[in-house]
Amino acid sequence: MSRRVDRDGGRRSLLRTVIGLAAAAALCTGLTACVTAPAASDASPTPTGQGRTPGSSMDPELVTALEAALDESFGATQLPGILVGLWIPGHGEWVASRGTANLETGEPMKAGNQQKIGSITKSIVTSVALQIIGEGTSGIALEDTIDRWYPEFPEASRITVRMLMNMSSGIGPPGMEQIERICADPQASPDPERVIAIGAATPRTGFAPGEGFSYSGFNTFILGRILERQTGDDLAGLIQARIIEPFGMNRSRFAPDGQVEAPSTHGYSLFCPGMPQPTDTIEWSNAESWAAGGMVSTLDDMHAWGRALGSGAGIAPDLLRARYAAAPGSETDGLGYGLGVMVHRDVATRCILALGHTGAEPGYGTNVTYFTGTDAVFVAFANGDGGTGEEIFQVTQALRPLFPSTVSEVPTQTCSE
């Protein structure tokens, strides 16, 4: 699930930032919202950074401009650290970091470090589901209603698998109650069925199933359990076999236990007022996130995931068309939410400009965007949440306007939906 930003629901404004403020989000990465940082830590380091451009032919003037924007924007936040990567086929790569991965030791942010990626997990779980549906052997279809599996869930006979994926089911967001549960016991490991039961008891939004948009990780919990029941495999195994191995994401893992492997980046949270500000969350459980946000990964693996997302992630063409359709009420200024993915369309031509997702866990923020016209990928990792999960947005918003046409190509001809 996800706290406040993608810990889904935590204070609820994530998708208002991601979708309702689409114009600002588009500045962020061409498509997604962003995440943030520890506001208020005297221990926050002076912006110093490392860059890497091995074998890169990226325009030196562009690199200079990006580095300057990174310095300025990171310096204006109170994030302990930031790590960003931009890969442009035929033009090279730019990977740079600022700050520290560990406030205690002063270890710098590094591209190989593993950290929690929050709701980017949703894009992966829905991709697994769409692969399985497309194979036609699991007995799952987009229009199946969830009363097959959860007959007692409110509106179960009207909520479809499609609605779980595009957040149009009307299931309410976890809200502050989730934050309170996490703060009360960061090591708790609730069973997914327990979390789904909490979702069933959570007040619904004000629209009927399929007639609106409300971002809630309870949807992805239900989807994950349906996949397990129908395939007989656990979700970790499905993700490993269908995403991690095929796309070479060897430093990624479905990790409801929340454990990251060294080398790793510590996360620093301000979500819990009764705890030190910031609190190191590297050992916290991810069980409250599970299918909605329980993965850990690295910058390079998220680059690989961006490329996979752009190539269709092994999903049949007809289901890709379904994936890219925006949920009712989710689209603003061309930015909408499809089946587990943010989709940014050019308003004039309706061509897809970019695909991606954001993520946040207490102490962490992530962002991955694939640009359809150029095959470029942008990834950002932060290790603070600022108590809102939005501060990384300041950095991505500063970088995005510098991206040239080799990253964000503007279409000239009308596209079909």
Protein Blocks (a to p, Z undefined) as FASTA:
>chain_A
ZZfklnghiloplmmmmmmmmmmmmmmnopaacddddehifkbccdddddddehiabdfk
lmmmmmmmmmmmmmmmccfbdcdddddehiapcdddedjfbfknopacdfkbccdekjml
mmmmmmmmmmmmmnopnopafklcfklmmmmbghklmmcfklmmnopnopacebjmlmmm
mmmommbccdfklmmmmmmmpccdfbdehiaccddfklmmmmmmmmmmmnopafklmmmm
mmmmmnopakgccdfkopacddddddddfkbmmbccdddfklpcfklnmmnomcccdfkl
mmmmmmmmmnonopafklmmmmmpccehkagghiacdehiacdddfklopafbgcddddd
ehiacdddddfklopacddddfbeklnopmmmmmmmmmmmmpcfklmccdfbdcdZZ
